[in-house]
Amino acid sequence: MSAPAGGARTEGAGAPSRGVVVTGSSRGVGAATARAFAARGDRVVVHYHGSEDLARDVLGSLPGEGHGLVQADLGDPAAVERLAAEAVGVLGRVDVLVNNAAMIVAPRRGAAGAGRTRWRRRHTGTGSRSGSAPWRPTCSARPT
């Protein structure tokens, strides 16, 4: 098991705090989720795509130490790999992934179902913008 990075606090009877990645945590539910984990003593990586100022505000509002900020376009598989690697670098390990970031693409009408096929690919793991895309490299980064 990797040692936690960044002067991690502990929760409970000496158990190390968890490393948590919250995607889309620059605002709204993601920001509230990041704050809730940090309030419990966990170390959090705040992920954002384009709202760096908002993400920095969330990061600055987190109690405790050992938190980090990572930008990544979750539609880009290489950026997802980088997000996972940087999160491990900040946290020491990733124990929890909250896949809050969403890209909902409604099926287009017409085109003999082409929109539905595209939508299915994006939401079932067969496309690069799959909802499970952030999960795969995070699992590969976990300690064995």
FENZI-V19631 format. One record per backbone hydrogen bond with DSSP energy under -1.0 kcal/mol. NH is the residue of the N-H (numbers start at 1). CO is the residue of the C=O. Records with the same first field share a line. If there is no record, write none. Layout:
NH = CO + CO
//
This chain:
5 = 91
11 = 15
14 = 12
17 = 9
20 = 43
21 = 96
22 = 45
23 = 98
25 = 47
31 = 27
32 = 28
33 = 29
34 = 30
35 = 31
36 = 32
37 = 33
38 = 34
39 = 35
40 = 36
41 = 38
42 = 37
43 = 18
45 = 20
46 = 68
47 = 22
48 = 70
52 = 50
55 = 51
56 = 52
57 = 53
58 = 54
59 = 55
60 = 56
61 = 57
62 = 59
68 = 44
70 = 46
72 = 48
76 = 73
80 = 76
81 = 77
82 = 78
83 = 79
84 = 80
85 = 81
86 = 82
87 = 83
88 = 84
89 = 85
90 = 86
91 = 87
92 = 88
95 = 19
96 = 19
98 = 21
100 = 98
113 = 110
114 = 111
117 = 113
118 = 114
119 = 115
120 = 116
121 = 117
122 = 118
123 = 119
124 = 120
127 = 121
130 = 127
133 = 130
136 = 132
138 = 134
139 = 135
140 = 136
141 = 137
//
